[in-house]
Each structure stands twice: as C-alpha cells, then as structure tokens.
Amino acid sequence: MGDNAIKILIVDDKKENLLSLQVILADRGYQFVEATSGKDALRILLKNQDFAIILMDVQMPLMDGFETAEMIRQSEKLKHVPIIFLTANMNTNEYIFKGYQSGAVDYMIKPLSPEILQAKVMVFTELFRKNQELRKKEEETHALNEMILKANKELASQYAAIEKHADELKKKNMELDAFTYISSHDLQEPLRKIQTFANLIMSNEYANLTDDGKTKFDRILYACNRMRELINSLLTFSRATLVDRRYETVDLNTIIKDVKEALHENLNEKGATITTDFHDTAKIIPFQFVQLMENLIHNAIKFARTETPLEITIKSRLVYGFDLQIENLATDVNYCHISFGDNGIGFEPQHSEKIFGVFQKLHGRDVYEGTGIGLAIVKKIVENHNGHINAVGEPMQGATFNIYIPY
C-alpha cells in the first residue's frame, strides 16, 4: 500500500468482523489498521493520528465502544476524527443518543448493508482527502508568504543601503564640485599675476630678448593662456552641478539665435550654416542650454573638415519613453529628442562614450586645440535636465548627438 493511501482504523474484538469490513471496503485504495479492543485502539492512536475514519464495534469486553470514543474525544489531535459505531443493539433512542453523546458522527446496525457502508465511508474519506489537500495548500501558501516576507525584508534592507549610498555619493559629489569651484577660483589669482608680469615683459623687455628667449617666452604665454582656459572650463563644469535647477518653457529658436550671435565670427570663419527644425517648445534651464549649444557648435567648428563648408543641423521632435528603450529613461514619460548633427571629421564608433569624459581627447593637442571638458559639460547639463545624451559617428562622415529631456 502506498504512503498516500487513506487509513481506516477498524475496531472489533472479533476477527471475523474485522475481515468482513475489509472485504466490503476492499479495492478502494484504503489502508486498514486493526484493533481488537478499545485499549488496543487507543494504543494505536497514540502513535498515529492520521486516520480518515474509525469504524468501531460498540459491544467489546473491558472497554466498550462508548468509553473508547469518549477517551478519543479527550485528545485535541484526535477529536476531529469521525467515528461510526457498528452494533446490533442500537435500536432505542436512548442508546442512539448515548452513541452521539460519546462522540460518534454516525452509526450502522448489524447486519451491515455493504452499499450503505461503502457510501458513508467514501463521504468521510473524501472529506479527509480534501482537508489534506487544503492543509497542504495552506502550508505551501504559508511557506511562500514567509519567503516573500523574507525577500521583502532583504529588498528593503538593500534599498535602504542603496539610498544611504546614493545620499553619501550625492553629498561627496557636491563637496567635490564645490572643491573644484573653489580651487579653480583660487588658482586664478597667481595666474593673473603671472600674466600681468608677462605682459610687462612683453611691453618693455621683449625686444631685448634673444631669439631663443623669445621662443621660450612665447611658450610661457601660451601655457598661461591654456591654464586660464582650463580653469574657466573647470569653473563652468562645476557650476553646471551647483546651479539651482529653474526650468522654463522656451522656444529653442531663441536659444539658437543667441548662440549664433555669440559665435558669429567663429561661424563666419568656417563658412558654417546652421539649419533648424524644431517641433515645439522645450522645458529647460535657459542659460545652461545656451552653454550646451555653444559647446556643441564649438565642437563642430573645431572638428570641421578643412576643405568642406561646415553644415550643422539641429532638430527636435516628441518621442515616447516606451519606444526609446533607453535604460535610464522612464518608459511612462514623453521626451523632447534634440538631434545635433554636423558633417565634420566624425569619430570611431568605439569612442562614443569616451568623448564625454572630463579631459578626454581623441586627438593630440598639437592637432586640435581645447581643454577636453566641453562635451563633459554638455553631458552634465543634460543630466541636470534629468535627460540622456549619446553620440554616433563615423570617420569623415560627421557626428550626431542625440539629447533626450523630459517634455
């Protein structure tokens, strides 16, 4: 008999009655456990409580069925096991009432009807089976709930640690930006003195220098100018983080108009043309976006092809976050996609992330001037707008910068 067979305890002091019950209930997947007396039944029940039903004779020597049933009902673990009395004498109301009072759920009068006995046992065994399944489901549900609670606690702990780390990182970044700003600001004073004395030498002593002295002096002036450019770029980069974020709804055409006026000479020198196609307004920090466009146009001018007029195309359109599938952009937010393209020298695709790093340059200083901070400032400004920027390019095929900011 398998481990999952439903067990029935049959109690009778006569072996032939025990056998008779097993014959009637045979071939139904039941496992029978025999007890030949009330005490024998109690001994079995002390060791094993998972019986679906107890079939018990009433008239037994020493301890009859009523006494045995009363003893069984005193056990917390056994009091829910149904008992059916089997007797030839349960033919008076008083006798029947005593059977129910002692804990029986039903009774049958001998001689037994096999069909009725089979039907009654089937009802109780099926109820037992359903209760077992329900209990198993409850245990599985409880175990699953415990796992979920444990997982939620772990997630809450991890989230708290991440939040703490993020706050610490934000604080340190602010401290670092403040340090950069103060340091860069303080560096200007000694540099100003160097330039002042250099200008005096240029005005009064330059003509008296030897050719080698003039060469070295020119290198000093060049280094001072580069140092000033670097300090100014660092200050701009730190301000891009420290500034209060005050957004305004702005027509991007006005931003481009201001930038074109500021860079008029630079654009004319390259014979550059700027074409725009904006779908609508954008919610931006205006002065930062002027800085962003200036840096992108400076970058395009710097890396323009020598024999080809520079062409810059700036467009915008409304896009949905869900369609973008960009990791750090929300799927339930609409974005203004600004594309900035040029026909310059471009870059190798593997450098698409590197170009946004501070002091990252793809070319030597002797080939292209610059501090290597311009595009880092652009990225910082986009991040201030809770947006995303990426770049695509091919050598001698130009470059395109894609900017996404919440609309």
Secondary structure, DSSP 8 states (H G I E B T S, - for coil): --TT-EEEEEE-S-HHHHHHHHHHTTTSSEEEEEESSHHHHHHHHHH---EEEEEEES--SSS-HHHHHHHHHTSTTTTTS-EEEEES---SHHHHHHHHHTT-SEEEESS--HHHHHHHHHHHHHHHHHHHHHHHHHHHHHHHHHHHHHHHHHHHHHHHHHHHHHHHHHHHHHHHHHHHHHHHHHHHHHHHHHHHHHHHHHHHTGGGS-HHHHHHHHHHHHHHHHHHHHHHHHHHHHHHHHS----EEE-HHHHHHHHHHHTHHHHHHHT-EEEEE--S-EEE-HHHHHHHHHHHHHHHHHT--TTS--EEEEEEEEEEHHHH--TTS-TTSEEEEEEEEE-S----GGGTTGGGSTT--SS-TTTS---S-HHHHHHHHHHHTT-EEEEEE-TTS-EEEEEEEE-
